[in-house]
Amino acid sequence: MKKLKINLLCKIILIVASLYTFYITKNLIYYTNYEEGAITLIGKIINITYGEDKVDLILKSKEKIKVTFYGNIDYKLGDYIKVSGVLTKPYNNTIFNLFNYNKYLLSNKIYYVLKANNIVKIKDNTNILYKIKNIIYERIDKLKCKDYIKTFVLGDKQDLSDEILNSYQKNGVSHLLAISGMHISLLVVILTKLLKKFKYNYFIISLFLLFYAFLTSFTPSVLRAVFLYIFKKIDKKNLILLIASFMLFYNPYYIYNVGFLFSFVISFYLIYFGNLTNKFNNYFVKLFITSTICFIASIPIMINNFYYINITSPLINVIFVPFISLIIFPLSLLTLIFPILDNILLFLLNIMEALTLFCNNFNIDLIMAKMNIYIFMIYYLIITLIFIKPKYFYILIIILVIHNNIKYFNKNYYLTILDVGQGDSILLEIKDKSILIDTGGNMFNDYNIAQNKLIPYFKSLGIKKIDYLILTHGDYDHMGESINLINDFKVDNVIFNHNSYNDLELDLIKVLDDKNIKYYKGLKQININNSILYFLNKQLYDNENDNSSVIYTKINGIKILLMGDAGVNVEEEILSKYNLSNINILKVGHHGSNTSSSKQFINKVNPIYSVISVGKNNWYGHPNEEVLEILKNSTIYRTDINGSIKFKIKNNLEIKTCTP
């Protein structure tokens, strides 16, 4: 009876913690000592991340502050510095469903970021813990395998390349790179054997694990594993609930931390259903069953954060788990102590990297659309059911098949003007068909818009391919990401404008020919699911902008006009040929430049909604004040202010914005 009461109490505490978390995060409640604006503050450096031309610091002052400084500094953890700069709130995502930097920082109890213009050290570190951490970092930095030793020993992945990190993630083994229960368990085994003759070995090990949690910056997965050991006398089924509850009471925004979610959800299911492996004696069979439990338990989290699942992941884990846990992680610890082992570790790490890249060729990825909280909860009800009664596993298979093909059940129409900075990219969804009009492109840096924005957004909607990629014209800010997109995502057809091909378009055509992708030039119209897209601009001009494709369509009685970068000359020509009036949605020409959107044209088309795709604080001064004045009778949306703008096209329009 007493045990039942304790079990019930632990569940009640978790429910209260969940309700508290929901209330705090829903209302975005947090307590801070600062306000936005210019500031000078003093604090202690608790984390340093070096970039190519900048340094990011986590500064502990009255609270933690994320500091960015462009330049070089030679400071260490624990040093006290005086920082001057501008304090601002972190930005939110400006494309729906994508990574939210603000929520990520909130999960680390960071409420403000500071762009520093001046940093002065006022006191060297005197804290023994930070001295030890600095010594460890300095020792690691001398090794050839420093990137992986930082990863496996300190949980610091900043030196690993994006390509390698992505390959681990695609294989479903990136959790092995995070310090978690596996690493803590091995440390406990080693320390227990070393200290077995000591009377107070439990106390010593507990202190060491807390110190190790400090070394790894108190990440949620490490804290969970450490607390599971320290309070091991409490029943694990209750303890995992209590640890999760108290961590959420401490910081409700942990719920936005993917590591927290993976760590606690997978641990919960392993603790409650790990006995499913008991009837098997073979190590690899037990490992496969355990990997399968972890995989199934993580499916909803994977879907809502990465928009796909890799169904070969349990098999791949059977290879990587013993390799990393029994060889790589212990050898990383030994190499830190005995640097002579560096070359041996390097050899094995090269094998591991080659293996993960090789396994990428055999992945079976299922693209899955992001789901709401109710579907998320239904998934976990089904997952819990099949762990209790495995004979119902087929239900999960059916749900996954439906979810994987959810786009084919879509009967709605959407127009989304995506925030790609100073450029254009527009997604038109006509039932189950997807049309992308331009890709955006930034010629001033190497940031991959296709890989970081477009493709993740498509996947979050359950889109597996672009049926038509329409490139309005050959300027980089409209088609610069087209090759990146086509290399990493399926595109069936490409449509160019009526003008002769420029160098950018010719480079793209080489890729299209290599991949056997159909492409067309100067079409008059295309029919997609009984909706017709008309290309209105057929006359040749002497500049790229005026040769832009101008697209008109009418869906569910809603008139849409997309002007590309077409200027005043094109507007006059279109007005002379077509009877365009009372347009519901106008994508304003040339980012709101005064070369487009003449008063005569705007008065004639008379838009209800005018959307300007424009970069924040762009060099060109777009949108022009005169153009904004001309458009004032319409409701104006701008991607630099409103983020992405999504229209659900019915007889009336439902509008959502993704404000930064």
C-alpha positions as CSV (number, residue, x, y, z in Angstrom):
1,M,0.0,0.0,0.0
2,K,2.8,2.4,0.9
3,K,4.5,1.7,-2.4
4,L,1.3,2.4,-4.3
5,K,1.0,5.8,-2.5
6,I,4.6,6.7,-3.4
7,N,4.0,5.7,-7.0
8,L,0.8,7.8,-7.1
9,L,2.6,10.8,-5.4
10,C,5.4,10.7,-8.0
11,K,2.9,10.7,-10.8
12,I,1.0,13.6,-9.3
13,I,4.2,15.6,-8.9
14,L,5.0,15.0,-12.6
15,I,1.5,16.1,-13.6
16,V,1.8,19.3,-11.5
17,A,5.3,20.0,-13.1
18,S,3.8,19.4,-16.6
19,L,0.9,21.9,-15.9
20,Y,3.4,24.4,-14.5
21,T,5.6,24.0,-17.5
22,F,2.7,24.4,-19.9
23,Y,1.5,27.6,-18.1
24,I,5.0,29.2,-18.0
25,T,6.0,28.4,-21.6
26,K,2.6,29.2,-23.0
27,N,2.7,32.7,-21.4
28,L,6.4,33.1,-21.9
29,I,7.0,34.0,-18.3
30,Y,10.5,34.4,-16.9
31,Y,12.3,36.7,-14.5
32,T,15.2,38.8,-15.6
33,N,17.4,41.5,-14.1
34,Y,18.0,43.4,-17.4
35,E,16.2,45.3,-20.1
36,E,17.0,45.7,-23.7
37,G,19.4,48.5,-24.8
38,A,23.0,49.7,-24.3
39,I,24.6,48.3,-21.3
40,T,27.9,47.7,-19.5
41,L,28.1,44.7,-17.2
42,I,30.7,42.5,-15.4
43,G,30.6,38.8,-15.3
44,K,32.4,35.5,-15.3
45,I,33.1,33.5,-18.5
46,I,31.5,30.1,-18.1
47,N,31.7,29.0,-21.8
48,I,33.6,29.9,-24.9
49,T,32.9,29.0,-28.5
50,Y,35.3,30.2,-31.3
51,G,34.1,30.9,-34.8
52,E,36.0,32.0,-37.9
53,D,35.7,35.7,-37.2
54,K,33.9,35.9,-33.8
55,V,33.8,34.5,-30.3
56,D,30.6,33.5,-28.5
57,L,30.7,33.6,-24.7
58,I,28.3,32.6,-22.0
59,L,28.7,35.2,-19.3
60,K,27.5,34.7,-15.7
61,S,26.6,38.0,-14.2
62,K,23.3,38.6,-12.4
63,E,22.1,35.9,-14.8
64,K,23.5,34.1,-17.8
65,I,24.0,36.3,-20.9
66,K,25.0,35.1,-24.4
67,V,27.8,37.5,-25.6
68,T,29.0,37.7,-29.2
69,F,32.2,39.6,-30.0
70,Y,33.6,40.0,-33.5
71,G,37.4,39.9,-33.1
72,N,40.0,37.9,-31.2
73,I,40.3,37.5,-27.4
74,D,42.6,35.4,-25.3
75,Y,40.5,34.7,-22.2
76,K,39.9,31.6,-20.2
77,L,36.9,30.0,-18.4
78,G,36.4,31.6,-15.1
79,D,37.9,35.0,-16.1
80,Y,36.0,38.1,-15.1
81,I,35.4,40.6,-17.9
82,K,33.7,43.9,-18.4
83,V,31.5,44.0,-21.5
84,S,29.9,46.9,-23.2
85,G,27.4,46.6,-26.0
86,V,23.7,46.3,-26.9
87,L,21.4,43.9,-25.1
88,T,18.6,42.4,-27.2
89,K,16.1,39.5,-26.9
90,P,17.1,36.5,-29.0
91,Y,15.3,36.1,-32.3
92,N,12.6,33.6,-33.1
93,N,12.4,31.5,-36.2
94,T,11.0,33.4,-39.2
95,I,10.0,30.3,-41.2
96,F,7.3,28.1,-39.6
97,N,8.3,25.0,-37.8
98,L,12.1,25.6,-37.9
99,F,14.7,25.9,-35.2
100,N,13.8,28.6,-32.7
101,Y,17.0,30.2,-31.2
102,N,15.0,32.1,-28.6
103,K,13.5,28.9,-27.2
104,Y,16.9,27.1,-27.3
105,L,18.5,29.9,-25.2
106,L,15.5,29.8,-22.8
107,S,16.1,26.1,-22.3
108,N,19.6,27.2,-21.1
109,K,18.1,29.9,-18.8
110,I,19.5,32.6,-21.1
111,Y,17.0,35.5,-21.8
112,Y,19.2,38.0,-23.5
113,V,22.0,38.2,-26.1
114,L,24.7,40.9,-26.1
115,K,26.5,42.1,-29.2
116,A,29.7,43.4,-27.6
117,N,31.7,46.3,-29.0
118,N,34.3,46.3,-26.2
119,I,35.6,43.6,-23.8
120,V,38.1,44.2,-21.0
121,K,39.4,41.5,-18.6
122,I,39.3,42.7,-15.0
123,K,40.3,39.6,-13.1
124,D,42.0,36.2,-13.9
125,N,40.2,33.0,-13.0
126,T,40.9,31.9,-9.4
127,N,38.2,29.1,-9.2
128,I,39.9,25.7,-8.9
129,L,37.1,24.0,-10.8
130,Y,37.5,26.3,-13.8
131,K,41.3,25.9,-13.6
132,I,40.9,22.2,-13.9
133,K,38.5,22.6,-16.9
134,N,40.9,25.0,-18.6
135,I,43.8,22.6,-18.1
136,I,41.7,19.8,-19.6
137,Y,40.8,21.9,-22.6
138,E,44.4,23.0,-23.1
139,R,45.5,19.4,-22.9
140,I,42.9,18.3,-25.4
141,D,43.8,21.1,-27.9
142,K,47.2,19.6,-28.3
143,L,45.9,16.3,-29.6
144,K,45.0,15.3,-33.2
145,C,41.7,13.9,-32.1
146,K,40.7,17.0,-30.1
147,D,37.4,17.3,-31.9
148,Y,36.2,13.9,-30.7
149,I,37.8,13.9,-27.3
150,K,36.0,17.2,-26.6
151,T,32.8,15.5,-27.8
152,F,33.1,12.3,-25.8
153,V,34.8,13.6,-22.7
154,L,33.3,17.1,-22.3
155,G,30.2,16.9,-24.5
156,D,31.5,19.8,-26.7
157,K,30.8,19.2,-30.4
158,Q,31.8,22.6,-31.7
159,D,34.9,21.3,-33.5
160,L,33.0,18.5,-35.4
161,S,32.2,19.3,-39.0
162,D,28.6,19.8,-40.1
163,E,28.9,17.0,-42.6
164,I,29.9,14.4,-40.0
165,L,27.4,15.6,-37.5
166,N,24.6,15.3,-40.2
167,S,25.8,11.8,-41.1
168,Y,25.5,10.7,-37.5
169,Q,22.1,12.3,-37.2
170,K,20.8,10.7,-40.4
171,N,21.9,7.3,-39.1
172,G,20.1,7.8,-35.9
173,V,23.3,7.5,-33.8
174,S,23.9,11.2,-32.9
175,H,22.7,10.4,-29.3
176,L,26.0,8.5,-28.9
177,L,27.9,11.8,-29.3
178,A,26.1,13.3,-26.3
179,I,27.3,12.6,-22.8
180,S,24.5,10.5,-21.3
181,G,23.7,7.4,-19.3
182,M,26.0,5.2,-21.3
183,H,29.0,7.3,-20.6
184,I,28.1,7.8,-16.9
185,S,27.5,4.1,-16.4
186,L,31.0,3.3,-17.8
187,L,32.6,5.9,-15.5
188,V,30.7,4.4,-12.6
189,V,31.9,0.9,-13.4
190,I,35.6,2.2,-13.7
191,L,35.4,4.2,-10.5
192,T,33.7,1.4,-8.6
193,K,36.5,-1.0,-9.5
194,L,39.2,1.5,-8.6
195,L,37.5,2.4,-5.3
196,K,36.1,-1.0,-4.3
197,K,38.3,-1.1,-1.1
198,F,37.3,2.4,0.0
199,K,34.6,2.6,2.7
200,Y,33.1,5.8,1.3
201,N,33.3,4.9,-2.4
202,Y,29.6,5.8,-3.1
203,F,30.2,9.3,-1.7
204,I,33.4,9.8,-3.6
205,I,31.8,8.6,-6.9
206,S,28.9,10.9,-6.3
207,L,31.2,13.9,-5.9
208,F,33.2,13.0,-9.0
209,L,30.0,12.7,-11.0
210,L,28.8,16.1,-9.9
211,F,32.2,17.5,-10.9
212,Y,31.9,15.7,-14.2
213,A,28.5,17.3,-14.7
214,F,30.2,20.7,-14.1
215,L,32.8,19.8,-16.8
216,T,30.0,19.0,-19.3
217,S,28.2,22.2,-18.4
218,F,25.3,20.5,-16.6
219,T,23.6,19.3,-19.7
220,P,20.2,17.7,-19.0
221,S,21.2,14.2,-20.1
222,V,24.2,14.2,-17.8
223,L,22.2,15.6,-14.8
224,R,19.6,12.8,-15.4
225,A,22.3,10.1,-15.4
226,V,24.1,11.6,-12.4
227,F,21.0,11.9,-10.3
228,L,19.9,8.4,-11.2
229,Y,23.2,7.2,-9.6
230,I,23.2,9.5,-6.6
231,F,19.6,8.6,-5.6
232,K,19.9,5.0,-6.8
233,K,18.3,3.7,-3.6
234,I,14.9,5.2,-4.8
235,D,13.0,2.9,-7.1
236,K,14.0,3.9,-10.7
237,K,10.5,4.1,-12.0
238,N,9.7,6.8,-9.4
239,L,13.1,8.4,-9.6
240,I,13.0,9.2,-13.3
241,L,9.6,10.9,-12.8
242,L,10.9,12.9,-9.9
243,I,14.1,14.0,-11.6
244,A,12.1,15.2,-14.7
245,S,9.6,17.0,-12.5
246,F,12.2,18.9,-10.4
247,M,14.2,19.8,-13.5
248,L,11.1,21.3,-15.0
249,F,10.3,23.2,-11.8
250,Y,13.8,24.6,-12.0
251,N,13.5,25.5,-15.7
252,P,10.2,24.8,-17.5
253,Y,11.9,25.8,-20.8
254,Y,13.9,22.5,-20.7
255,I,10.9,21.3,-22.6
256,Y,12.4,23.0,-25.6
257,N,15.7,21.1,-25.2
258,V,15.8,18.2,-27.6
259,G,18.5,16.5,-25.4
260,F,16.2,16.8,-22.4
261,L,13.3,15.2,-24.3
262,F,15.4,12.4,-25.8
263,S,17.1,11.6,-22.5
264,F,14.1,11.4,-20.2
265,V,11.6,9.8,-22.7
266,I,14.0,7.1,-23.8
267,S,15.2,6.5,-20.2
268,F,11.5,6.3,-19.0
269,Y,10.7,3.6,-21.6
270,L,13.9,1.6,-20.9
271,I,13.3,1.7,-17.2
272,Y,9.6,0.6,-17.6
273,F,10.0,-1.8,-20.5
274,G,13.7,-2.8,-20.6
275,N,12.7,-6.2,-19.2
276,L,11.5,-7.1,-22.8
277,T,15.2,-8.1,-23.4
278,N,15.4,-10.5,-20.4
279,K,14.3,-13.6,-22.3
280,F,17.3,-13.2,-24.7
281,N,20.8,-14.2,-23.9
282,N,22.6,-13.1,-27.0
283,Y,24.3,-9.7,-26.5
284,F,23.6,-8.4,-30.0
285,V,19.9,-9.6,-29.9
286,K,19.5,-7.8,-26.6
287,L,21.2,-4.7,-28.0
288,F,18.9,-4.8,-31.0
289,I,15.8,-5.0,-28.8
290,T,17.1,-2.2,-26.6
291,S,17.9,0.0,-29.7
292,T,14.4,-0.7,-31.1
293,I,12.8,0.4,-27.8
294,C,14.9,3.6,-27.9
295,F,14.0,4.1,-31.6
296,I,10.3,3.6,-31.1
297,A,10.3,5.8,-27.9
298,S,12.0,8.6,-29.8
299,I,9.8,8.6,-33.0
300,P,7.5,11.5,-32.0
301,I,10.5,13.6,-30.9
302,M,12.4,12.9,-34.1
303,I,9.4,13.8,-36.2
304,N,8.7,17.1,-34.5
305,N,12.3,18.2,-34.5
306,F,13.8,16.7,-37.7
307,Y,10.7,15.8,-39.7
308,Y,11.9,12.3,-40.6
309,I,12.7,8.9,-39.1
310,N,15.3,6.5,-40.3
311,I,13.8,2.9,-39.9
312,T,17.3,1.4,-40.3
313,S,18.4,3.2,-37.2
314,P,18.1,0.2,-34.7
315,L,20.3,-2.0,-37.0
316,I,22.9,0.8,-37.3
317,N,22.9,1.2,-33.5
318,V,23.8,-2.4,-33.1
319,I,27.1,-1.6,-34.9
320,F,27.8,1.8,-33.4
321,V,26.8,1.3,-29.7
322,P,29.4,-1.3,-28.9
323,F,32.0,0.4,-31.1
324,I,31.6,3.7,-29.3
325,S,30.8,2.5,-25.8
326,L,33.4,-0.2,-25.6
327,I,36.2,1.2,-27.7
328,I,36.0,4.9,-28.7
329,F,34.7,6.4,-25.4
330,P,37.2,4.5,-23.2
331,L,40.0,5.1,-25.6
332,S,39.1,8.9,-25.6
333,L,39.5,8.9,-21.8
334,L,42.8,7.0,-22.0
335,T,44.1,9.3,-24.7
336,L,43.4,12.3,-22.6
337,I,45.6,10.7,-19.9
338,F,48.1,9.1,-22.2
339,P,48.5,11.2,-25.4
340,I,50.7,8.5,-26.9
341,L,47.4,6.8,-27.8
342,D,46.4,9.7,-30.0
343,N,47.3,8.0,-33.4
344,I,45.5,4.8,-32.5
345,L,42.4,6.7,-31.6
346,L,42.7,8.8,-34.8
347,F,42.8,5.6,-36.9
348,L,39.7,4.2,-35.2
349,L,37.9,7.5,-35.6
350,N,38.6,7.6,-39.3
351,I,37.1,4.1,-39.5
352,M,34.0,5.3,-37.6
353,E,33.6,8.3,-39.9
354,A,34.0,6.2,-43.0
355,L,31.4,3.8,-41.5
356,T,28.8,6.4,-40.8
357,L,29.2,7.9,-44.3
358,F,28.9,4.4,-45.7
359,C,25.8,3.7,-43.7
360,N,24.2,6.9,-45.0
361,N,23.9,5.1,-48.4
362,F,21.5,2.5,-47.0
363,N,19.3,4.7,-44.9
364,I,15.6,4.4,-45.3
365,D,14.2,7.8,-44.4
366,L,10.5,8.5,-44.0
367,I,9.6,12.2,-44.3
368,M,7.0,13.0,-41.6
369,A,5.1,16.2,-41.2
370,K,5.3,18.1,-37.9
371,M,2.3,17.3,-35.7
372,N,0.3,19.2,-33.1
373,I,0.4,18.4,-29.4
374,Y,-2.7,16.2,-29.6
375,I,-1.3,13.9,-32.3
376,F,2.0,13.9,-30.3
377,M,0.2,12.5,-27.3
378,I,-1.8,10.0,-29.3
379,Y,1.6,8.7,-30.6
380,Y,2.8,8.1,-27.1
381,L,-0.4,6.4,-26.0
382,I,0.0,4.0,-28.9
383,I,3.7,3.5,-28.2
384,T,3.0,2.7,-24.5
385,L,0.2,0.3,-25.6
386,I,2.5,-1.7,-27.9
387,F,5.2,-2.0,-25.2
388,I,2.6,-3.3,-22.8
389,K,1.0,-5.6,-25.5
390,P,3.5,-6.0,-28.4
391,K,0.8,-7.7,-30.5
392,Y,-0.6,-4.3,-31.3
393,F,2.6,-3.2,-33.0
394,Y,0.7,-3.1,-36.3
395,I,-1.2,-0.1,-35.1
396,L,2.0,2.0,-35.0
397,I,2.9,0.7,-38.5
398,I,-0.4,1.9,-39.8
399,I,-0.1,5.3,-38.2
400,L,3.4,5.8,-39.6
401,V,2.3,4.8,-43.1
402,I,-0.6,7.3,-43.0
403,H,1.6,10.0,-41.5
404,N,4.3,9.4,-44.1
405,N,1.7,9.9,-46.8
406,I,-0.3,12.7,-45.1
407,K,0.4,15.1,-48.0
408,Y,-1.7,13.0,-50.4
409,F,-4.7,13.5,-48.1
410,N,-4.3,17.3,-48.3
411,K,-7.2,19.0,-50.0
412,N,-6.3,22.5,-49.0
413,Y,-4.5,25.4,-50.8
414,Y,-1.7,27.5,-49.3
415,L,0.5,30.3,-50.4
416,T,3.5,30.9,-48.3
417,I,6.0,33.8,-48.9
418,L,9.1,32.5,-47.2
419,D,11.6,34.8,-45.4
420,V,14.9,34.1,-47.2
421,G,16.4,37.5,-46.5
422,Q,16.9,39.8,-49.5
423,G,15.4,37.6,-52.1
424,D,12.2,35.7,-53.1
425,S,11.0,32.2,-52.4
426,I,7.3,31.4,-52.5
427,L,5.7,28.0,-51.9
428,L,2.3,27.3,-53.5
429,E,0.5,24.2,-52.3
430,I,-2.3,23.1,-54.5
431,K,-3.8,20.1,-52.7
432,D,-1.1,17.4,-52.9
433,K,1.1,19.3,-55.4
434,S,3.9,21.6,-54.4
435,I,5.1,24.5,-56.5
436,L,8.2,26.5,-55.5
437,I,8.6,29.9,-57.1
438,D,12.2,31.0,-56.7
439,T,14.7,29.8,-54.1
440,G,16.3,32.9,-52.7
441,G,20.1,33.2,-52.6
442,N,22.7,35.2,-50.7
443,M,25.8,36.0,-52.7
444,F,27.5,37.6,-49.8
445,N,28.1,34.5,-47.7
446,D,28.1,30.7,-47.9
447,Y,24.9,30.2,-45.8
448,N,22.9,27.3,-47.5
449,I,19.3,28.6,-47.5
450,A,18.1,25.4,-49.2
451,Q,19.6,23.1,-46.6
452,N,18.9,25.2,-43.6
453,K,15.5,26.7,-44.4
454,L,13.7,25.5,-47.5
455,I,14.2,21.7,-47.3
456,P,13.5,21.5,-43.5
457,Y,10.3,23.5,-44.0
458,F,9.2,21.3,-46.9
459,K,9.8,18.2,-44.8
460,S,7.9,19.8,-41.8
461,L,4.8,19.9,-44.1
462,G,5.3,16.3,-45.2
463,I,6.4,17.4,-48.7
464,K,8.6,14.8,-50.3
465,K,9.2,16.6,-53.6
466,I,8.7,19.8,-55.5
467,D,6.5,19.1,-58.5
468,Y,7.4,22.4,-60.2
469,L,10.3,24.8,-59.5
470,I,9.5,28.0,-61.2
471,L,12.5,30.4,-61.6
472,T,11.1,33.9,-62.4
473,H,14.5,35.1,-63.7
474,G,18.2,34.5,-63.4
475,D,19.2,36.9,-60.6
476,Y,21.1,35.3,-57.7
477,D,18.6,36.4,-55.0
478,H,15.8,34.5,-56.9
479,M,17.6,31.3,-58.1
480,G,20.9,31.2,-56.2
481,E,19.9,28.2,-54.1
482,S,18.4,26.2,-57.0
483,I,21.5,23.9,-57.4
484,N,21.7,23.3,-53.6
485,L,18.0,22.5,-53.6
486,I,18.1,20.1,-56.5
487,N,21.2,18.3,-55.1
488,D,19.5,17.7,-51.7
489,F,15.8,17.4,-52.6
490,K,13.7,15.8,-55.3
491,V,12.4,18.2,-58.0
492,D,10.4,16.9,-60.9
493,N,10.2,19.9,-63.2
494,V,11.9,23.3,-63.6
495,I,10.4,26.2,-65.5
496,F,12.6,29.1,-66.7
497,N,11.3,32.5,-68.0
498,H,11.1,33.4,-71.7
499,N,14.5,35.2,-71.8
500,S,17.8,33.7,-73.0
501,Y,19.8,31.8,-70.4
502,N,22.4,33.6,-68.3
503,D,25.4,32.0,-66.7
504,L,23.6,31.0,-63.5
505,E,20.8,29.4,-65.5
506,L,23.3,27.5,-67.7
507,D,25.1,26.2,-64.6
508,L,21.7,24.9,-63.3
509,I,20.9,23.3,-66.6
510,K,24.1,21.2,-66.4
511,V,22.9,19.8,-63.1
512,L,19.4,19.2,-64.5
513,D,20.8,17.3,-67.5
514,D,23.0,15.2,-65.1
515,K,20.0,14.3,-63.0
516,N,17.6,13.9,-65.9
517,I,15.2,16.5,-64.6
518,K,12.8,18.0,-67.1
519,Y,13.0,21.7,-67.7
520,Y,10.9,24.1,-69.8
521,K,11.3,27.7,-71.1
522,G,8.8,30.4,-71.6
523,L,5.6,28.5,-70.9
524,K,2.3,30.3,-71.2
525,Q,0.5,28.4,-68.5
526,I,0.5,25.2,-66.5
527,N,-2.5,23.2,-65.1
528,I,-2.0,21.7,-61.7
529,N,-4.9,19.9,-60.0
530,N,-7.4,21.9,-62.1
531,S,-5.8,25.2,-61.1
532,I,-4.1,27.2,-63.9
533,L,-1.0,29.3,-63.4
534,Y,-0.7,31.9,-66.2
535,F,2.6,33.4,-67.2
536,L,1.7,37.0,-68.2
537,N,5.1,38.5,-69.2
538,K,6.0,37.4,-72.8
539,Q,7.8,40.5,-74.2
540,L,11.6,40.6,-74.2
541,Y,13.3,43.5,-72.4
542,D,17.0,44.5,-72.1
543,N,17.4,43.7,-68.4
544,E,17.0,40.6,-66.3
545,N,14.4,42.1,-63.9
546,D,11.9,43.1,-66.5
547,N,12.1,39.6,-68.1
548,S,10.8,38.2,-64.8
549,S,8.0,35.7,-65.1
550,V,4.8,37.3,-63.8
551,I,2.4,34.7,-62.5
552,Y,-1.4,35.0,-62.1
553,T,-3.8,32.4,-60.8
554,K,-7.2,32.3,-59.3
555,I,-7.9,29.6,-56.6
556,N,-11.2,29.3,-54.8
557,G,-12.1,32.7,-56.1
558,I,-8.9,34.2,-54.6
559,K,-6.9,36.2,-57.2
560,I,-3.1,36.0,-56.8
561,L,-0.5,38.0,-58.7
562,L,3.2,37.4,-58.3
563,M,5.4,40.1,-59.9
564,G,8.9,38.7,-59.5
565,D,11.3,41.7,-60.1
566,A,9.2,43.1,-63.0
567,G,9.4,46.9,-63.3
568,V,7.1,49.7,-64.4
569,N,7.5,48.9,-68.1
570,V,6.2,45.4,-67.6
571,E,3.4,46.7,-65.4
572,E,2.3,49.0,-68.3
573,E,2.5,46.1,-70.8
574,I,0.5,43.8,-68.6
575,L,-2.2,46.4,-67.9
576,S,-2.6,46.9,-71.7
577,K,-3.1,43.2,-72.3
578,Y,-5.0,41.9,-69.3
579,N,-7.9,43.0,-67.2
580,L,-6.4,42.7,-63.8
581,S,-8.4,44.2,-61.0
582,N,-9.3,43.6,-57.3
583,I,-6.3,41.3,-56.7
584,N,-6.6,39.6,-53.3
585,I,-2.8,38.9,-52.9
586,L,-0.1,40.8,-54.6
587,K,3.5,39.8,-54.3
588,V,5.0,43.3,-54.8
589,G,7.6,43.6,-57.6
590,H,11.3,43.9,-56.9
591,H,11.2,43.8,-53.1
592,G,9.3,47.2,-53.0
593,S,11.8,49.1,-55.1
594,N,10.7,52.3,-56.7
595,T,11.4,50.7,-60.1
596,S,8.2,48.8,-59.7
597,S,4.7,49.3,-58.2
598,S,3.7,52.4,-60.1
599,K,0.6,54.3,-58.8
600,Q,-1.3,53.6,-62.0
601,F,-0.6,49.8,-61.7
602,I,-1.4,49.5,-58.0
603,N,-4.7,51.6,-58.4
604,K,-5.7,49.2,-61.2
605,V,-4.9,45.9,-59.6
606,N,-6.2,47.3,-56.3
607,P,-4.7,44.6,-54.0
608,I,-6.3,43.7,-50.7
609,Y,-3.0,42.3,-49.3
610,S,0.4,43.4,-50.5
611,V,3.4,41.2,-49.6
612,I,7.0,42.5,-49.8
613,S,9.8,39.9,-49.7
614,V,12.8,41.9,-48.4
615,G,15.8,41.4,-46.2
616,K,16.1,43.1,-42.8
617,N,18.3,46.2,-42.9
618,N,19.2,45.5,-46.5
619,W,21.7,47.6,-48.4
620,Y,19.3,48.7,-51.1
621,G,16.9,50.6,-48.8
622,H,14.0,48.3,-49.8
623,P,11.1,48.8,-49.6
624,N,10.9,52.3,-50.9
625,E,8.9,54.8,-48.8
626,E,7.1,56.1,-52.0
627,V,6.0,52.5,-52.8
628,L,4.7,52.0,-49.3
629,E,2.7,55.1,-49.6
630,I,1.2,53.9,-52.9
631,L,0.3,50.5,-51.3
632,K,-1.2,52.1,-48.1
633,N,-4.8,51.3,-49.1
634,S,-3.9,47.6,-48.9
635,T,-2.8,45.6,-45.9
636,I,1.0,45.3,-46.2
637,Y,3.1,42.4,-45.0
638,R,6.9,42.4,-45.1
639,T,9.2,39.4,-44.5
640,D,11.7,41.7,-42.7
641,I,9.0,42.6,-40.1
642,N,6.5,39.8,-40.2
643,G,8.7,36.9,-41.1
644,S,7.1,34.3,-43.4
645,I,3.5,34.9,-44.4
646,K,1.2,32.0,-44.9
647,F,-2.2,32.3,-46.6
648,K,-4.7,29.5,-46.3
649,I,-6.8,29.9,-49.4
650,K,-10.5,29.4,-48.9
651,N,-13.4,31.5,-50.0
652,N,-11.9,33.8,-47.4
653,L,-8.3,34.0,-46.4
654,E,-6.7,32.8,-43.2
655,I,-3.4,34.5,-42.6
656,K,-0.5,33.5,-40.3
657,T,2.8,35.2,-39.8
658,C,6.1,33.9,-38.3
659,T,7.2,37.1,-36.6
660,P,10.9,37.1,-35.6
